[in-house]
């Protein structure tokens, strides 16, 4: 069906192709940031002279043109003239530093959709959305007018080019109109058929054929269909007579469509005469084919069905019953037969069957009912296609989407919770500084701080699952990581579990956060230990593997290529399919109440996914469990290990001025008090707008911008870029409760970016501020 312009995505759907006429890099960067900030997936081309503008308009299609009014030797008016000559309907928005009223009016008169002043550039997204919507409305109106104008012409053309003979007949059987195919069938021209009786030209009769379906249609007003034989032509047609109604719903005539089925009839006759050949076709089919009676008893089965269901022979399967022995849910079997009774046939129905040994098989069914000589339901004839592989892939996709949705929710909760934990833990530390070692109140505050630390640990696990944590990846040798944690693991699992490592000598390199990979190994080993309460065998294995196209097709989201495998296998109690389906979900646990949070494997899943890898689980009840992690190989060499971080020395009191921007009042007040206690002068703002105003009003130097990343209307990154235009020497320290693509793309911290993870303590805040202030100024 032809799509109307109204079916096109609205700007909120994001894609936007823009041609930008601008020679000021800062203005260009602001426009791009504003449009991306409201959700557009922006792709753009920048031109700064007329010749490239003409070339771009000729070679590509754009949704929008943004043009500075004054561009060195030419203006937006010159660009508008070129756009008009191109005869393309592209919204043209003037973006000017200054634009007088007369100039603005002239731009609009020459075809500009709107204009935006650069000192009010925040209007740009609103203007863009409006002009794009106006364009969509123009296209829709033009399309509708075109449809109305061409409808009659299209009908006329369609009527004559239909390959099947079509007649318009009045209620007295007289032909009022015939298409070219109808005239050609009878060896006449269309006008020669007008006012002739249809039974005269088709059957060479002087009166209607007895029992004529057209007569029934005229009486009942319902479509009639039958096969007719045109003797003088030696052909058989499938004839459909559809009623035509007048304004009072009375039948005033009919449309007759004839479809030549002579060849089909001959084929059907040949099939009826070739019973043996037909049976051979059924026996050799690759799909399962069977017939059954109304109670599900098999009447006939082909070899493919016998093999699909795992029976020993055709006789073995004929002794079974479809509803009782094959369909997993007997109620579903009864519903299946009921559908066949009601509809007469079913196409593409999905069902879950079981093989003789009880293993499930997903099937796709198509077939029809079989009636006896009296028209009573006798049974069904059905084709069954094994759809297990496709169903398995779809199930993997559904699970991945579910995990992604839960991960987003977990990340959002952790973001807000980290702000609260920052306040709880920060004020706890401030109180502890006031209480002496023997003060009775000190123990209470220490318990509050411990609870906050435990909550922070849970929040970090949620962030790991939601892939919102900050990683510091480096090129690793997984063999070295396994070796480093070997002693700790042996102390952890106890003497009744035998730990062995099978490490491939020439192992490929991967890029990941070493601390997080150690966390993955630790969590999997703890899980394995708990699955072997009586002891057993635990194996850590590494290997180079090549995942081919076949593996990728059967494992959702995997790309073919070279990987390093890290496997953790145990000989424990294993798990059933139902448990495996939920094992990576947060807070799902098979342990007794109080024995686990249910976040260990969820954390593993999030770390592996955020590191660009994949994790698969293989397990059966009482047969042990194996977790296999695949991380893509990288060509770089492993960096030399650095020494332990030096101990933090006592810091001198600060004297610099800090602009603190945080929309959470409690966090803002806490951070401000801590920094003021350390001697810093703090200017506090609750949002980016307030921060920009305070920045411009302040007469003295501002040495550091300490800003939250995620805030309404503008991100911390956008605020920093805006203020840097005024004072390029300004240093910036970002803080956030979770990763944000503006600062930490995909959870990977960019080199040179100063970042403080929430929740933070007073000590970590002060040291990070000092580190940011003492850091060298980045090169321009």
CORKA-V633533 format. One record per backbone hydrogen bond with DSSP energy under -1.0 kcal/mol. NH is the residue of the N-H (numbers start at 1). CO is the residue of the C=O. E is the energy in kcal/mol with one decimal. If there is no record, write none. Layout:
# CORKA-V633533
nh/co/e
NH/CO/E
NH/CO/E
This chain:
# CORKA-V633533
nh/co/e
7/4/-1.8
8/5/-1.7
13/10/-2.8
14/11/-2.4
16/41/-1.8
18/43/-2.6
19/64/-2.5
20/45/-3.0
21/66/-3.4
28/24/-2.4
29/25/-2.6
30/26/-2.2
31/27/-2.3
32/28/-2.5
33/29/-2.5
34/30/-2.5
35/31/-2.2
36/32/-2.5
37/33/-2.3
39/36/-1.6
40/35/-1.9
41/14/-1.5
42/40/-1.4
43/16/-2.7
45/18/-1.8
47/20/-2.2
53/49/-1.2
54/50/-2.4
55/51/-2.2
56/52/-2.9
57/53/-2.3
58/54/-1.7
59/55/-2.0
60/56/-2.4
63/17/-2.3
64/17/-1.3
65/91/-2.5
66/19/-2.1
67/93/-2.6
68/21/-3.0
71/74/-2.6
74/71/-2.0
76/69/-2.0
79/75/-1.5
80/76/-2.5
81/77/-1.7
82/78/-1.7
83/79/-2.4
84/80/-2.3
85/81/-1.9
86/82/-1.5
87/84/-1.0
90/88/-1.4
93/65/-3.0
94/114/-2.2
95/67/-3.4
96/116/-2.0
104/100/-2.5
105/101/-2.4
106/102/-2.4
107/103/-2.2
108/104/-2.1
109/105/-2.6
110/106/-2.0
111/108/-1.2
112/107/-2.7
113/92/-2.6
114/92/-1.1
116/94/-3.1
118/96/-2.8
120/117/-2.0
121/118/-1.0
123/120/-2.1
124/121/-2.1
127/123/-2.5
128/124/-2.9
129/125/-2.4
130/126/-2.1
131/127/-2.7
132/128/-2.3
133/129/-2.0
134/130/-2.5
135/131/-2.1
136/132/-2.0
137/133/-2.2
138/134/-2.3
139/135/-2.5
140/136/-2.3
141/137/-2.5
142/138/-2.4
143/139/-2.5
144/140/-2.6
145/141/-2.2
146/142/-2.2
147/143/-2.4
148/144/-2.4
149/145/-2.4
150/146/-2.3
151/147/-1.4
154/150/-3.2
155/151/-2.5
156/152/-2.3
157/153/-2.5
158/154/-3.4
159/155/-2.7
160/156/-1.5
161/157/-1.7
162/158/-1.5
167/256/-2.5
168/177/-3.0
169/254/-2.9
170/174/-2.6
173/170/-2.0
175/196/-3.2
176/168/-3.9
177/168/-1.4
179/166/-1.9
183/179/-2.1
184/180/-2.9
185/181/-1.8
186/182/-1.2
188/183/-2.7
192/189/-1.4
193/190/-1.6
195/175/-3.5
196/193/-1.9
198/173/-2.4
201/197/-1.9
202/198/-2.1
203/199/-1.2
205/199/-1.6
212/209/-1.5
216/212/-1.2
217/213/-2.4
218/214/-2.3
219/215/-1.3
220/216/-2.8
221/217/-2.8
224/241/-2.2
226/239/-2.3
228/237/-2.6
230/235/-2.2
231/229/-1.0
233/230/-1.2
234/230/-1.4
235/230/-1.4
237/228/-3.1
238/259/-3.2
239/226/-3.1
240/257/-2.2
241/224/-2.9
242/255/-2.5
244/253/-2.4
246/250/-2.4
249/246/-2.2
252/244/-3.1
253/244/-1.0
254/169/-3.0
255/242/-2.7
256/167/-2.9
257/240/-2.2
258/165/-2.6
259/238/-1.8
261/236/-2.2
265/261/-2.9
266/262/-2.3
267/263/-2.4
268/264/-2.8
269/265/-2.4
270/266/-2.3
271/267/-2.6
272/268/-2.4
273/269/-1.7
278/274/-2.5
279/275/-2.4
280/276/-1.9
281/277/-1.9
282/278/-2.0
283/279/-2.5
284/280/-1.7
285/282/-1.1
288/384/-2.2
290/382/-2.2
291/300/-2.3
292/380/-2.1
293/297/-2.1
296/293/-1.8
299/291/-3.4
300/291/-1.6
302/289/-1.7
306/302/-1.7
307/303/-2.5
308/304/-2.3
309/305/-2.2
311/306/-2.0
317/313/-1.8
318/314/-2.4
319/315/-1.2
320/317/-1.9
322/296/-3.2
325/321/-2.8
327/322/-2.5
328/352/-1.7
333/329/-1.8
334/330/-2.1
335/331/-2.0
336/332/-2.2
337/333/-2.1
338/334/-1.9
339/335/-2.3
340/336/-2.0
341/337/-2.0
342/338/-2.3
343/339/-2.9
344/340/-1.8
346/367/-1.9
349/365/-2.2
351/363/-2.2
353/361/-2.9
354/326/-2.1
355/359/-3.0
356/309/-2.6
358/355/-1.9
361/353/-2.3
363/351/-2.7
364/385/-2.2
365/349/-3.4
366/383/-1.9
367/346/-2.4
368/381/-2.2
369/344/-2.9
370/379/-2.9
372/376/-2.8
375/372/-1.9
378/370/-3.5
379/370/-1.5
380/292/-2.5
381/368/-2.7
382/290/-2.8
383/366/-3.7
384/288/-3.6
385/364/-2.5
387/362/-2.7
391/387/-2.6
392/388/-2.6
393/389/-2.1
394/390/-2.5
395/391/-2.5
396/392/-2.2
397/393/-2.2
398/394/-2.5
399/395/-2.4
400/396/-2.5
401/397/-2.5
402/398/-2.2
403/399/-2.7
404/400/-2.3
405/401/-2.3
406/402/-2.4
407/403/-2.4
408/404/-2.2
409/405/-2.0
410/406/-2.8
411/407/-2.6
412/408/-2.2
413/409/-2.5
414/410/-2.7
415/411/-2.0
416/412/-1.6
417/413/-2.6
418/414/-2.4
420/416/-1.4
421/417/-2.5
422/418/-2.2
423/419/-1.6
424/420/-2.4
425/421/-2.9
426/422/-2.2
427/423/-2.4
428/424/-1.6
429/425/-2.1
430/426/-2.0
431/427/-2.3
432/428/-2.4
433/429/-1.5
434/431/-1.2
435/431/-1.4
439/436/-1.0
442/439/-1.0
445/441/-1.9
446/442/-2.5
447/443/-1.8
448/444/-1.8
449/445/-2.5
450/446/-2.5
451/447/-2.3
452/448/-2.2
453/449/-2.5
454/450/-2.4
455/451/-2.4
456/452/-2.4
457/453/-2.0
458/454/-2.1
459/455/-2.3
460/456/-2.3
461/457/-1.7
462/458/-2.2
463/459/-2.6
464/460/-2.2
465/461/-2.5
466/462/-2.6
467/464/-1.1
468/463/-3.0
471/747/-4.1
474/512/-2.4
476/510/-3.7
481/477/-1.6
482/478/-2.6
483/479/-2.3
484/480/-2.4
485/481/-1.5
489/485/-2.4
490/486/-2.1
491/487/-1.8
492/488/-1.6
493/489/-2.3
494/490/-1.1
498/536/-2.7
500/538/-2.2
502/540/-3.1
507/505/-1.2
510/476/-1.8
512/474/-2.2
517/513/-2.3
518/514/-2.3
519/515/-1.7
520/516/-2.1
521/517/-2.4
522/518/-2.7
523/519/-2.6
524/520/-2.3
525/521/-2.4
526/522/-2.4
527/523/-2.3
528/524/-2.3
529/525/-2.8
530/526/-2.3
531/527/-1.0
532/529/-1.4
535/532/-1.9
536/496/-1.2
538/498/-3.0
539/569/-2.7
540/500/-2.5
541/567/-2.4
542/502/-2.2
543/565/-1.6
545/563/-2.7
547/561/-2.7
552/548/-2.3
553/549/-2.2
554/550/-1.3
558/555/-1.7
561/547/-2.1
563/545/-2.7
564/631/-2.9
565/543/-3.3
566/629/-2.5
567/541/-2.9
568/627/-2.3
569/539/-2.6
570/625/-2.7
571/537/-1.1
573/531/-1.6
580/576/-2.1
581/577/-1.7
582/579/-1.3
585/582/-1.9
587/598/-1.5
588/585/-1.6
595/592/-2.3
603/599/-2.4
604/600/-1.8
605/601/-2.5
606/602/-2.2
607/603/-2.5
608/604/-2.5
609/605/-2.4
610/606/-2.7
611/607/-1.6
612/609/-1.8
613/608/-2.7
614/630/-2.0
616/628/-2.3
618/626/-2.4
620/624/-1.3
622/573/-3.9
623/620/-2.3
625/570/-1.1
626/618/-2.5
627/568/-2.4
628/616/-2.6
629/566/-2.7
630/614/-2.9
631/564/-2.4
633/562/-1.6
634/509/-2.3
654/678/-2.9
658/681/-3.1
659/704/-2.8
660/683/-3.0
661/706/-2.8
662/685/-2.0
668/664/-2.5
669/665/-2.8
670/666/-2.0
671/667/-2.7
672/668/-2.2
673/669/-2.3
674/670/-2.4
675/671/-2.3
676/672/-2.3
677/673/-2.4
678/674/-1.1
679/676/-1.7
680/675/-2.2
681/656/-2.4
683/658/-3.0
685/660/-2.5
691/687/-2.2
692/688/-2.6
693/689/-2.1
694/690/-2.3
695/691/-2.5
696/692/-2.0
697/693/-2.0
698/694/-1.9
703/657/-1.8
704/657/-1.4
705/731/-3.0
706/659/-2.7
707/733/-1.9
708/661/-2.3
709/735/-1.5
714/712/-1.8
716/709/-2.6
719/715/-2.1
720/716/-2.4
721/717/-2.4
722/718/-2.1
723/719/-2.6
724/720/-2.1
726/723/-1.0
727/723/-2.5
730/727/-2.0
731/703/-1.4
733/705/-3.0
734/754/-2.4
735/707/-2.0
736/756/-1.6
739/468/-2.9
743/740/-2.0
744/740/-3.4
747/744/-2.3
748/745/-2.1
749/471/-1.6
753/750/-1.6
756/734/-2.7
758/736/-3.0
765/761/-2.4
766/762/-2.5
767/763/-2.4
768/764/-2.1
769/765/-2.4
770/766/-2.3
771/767/-2.5
772/768/-2.3
773/769/-2.4
774/770/-2.3
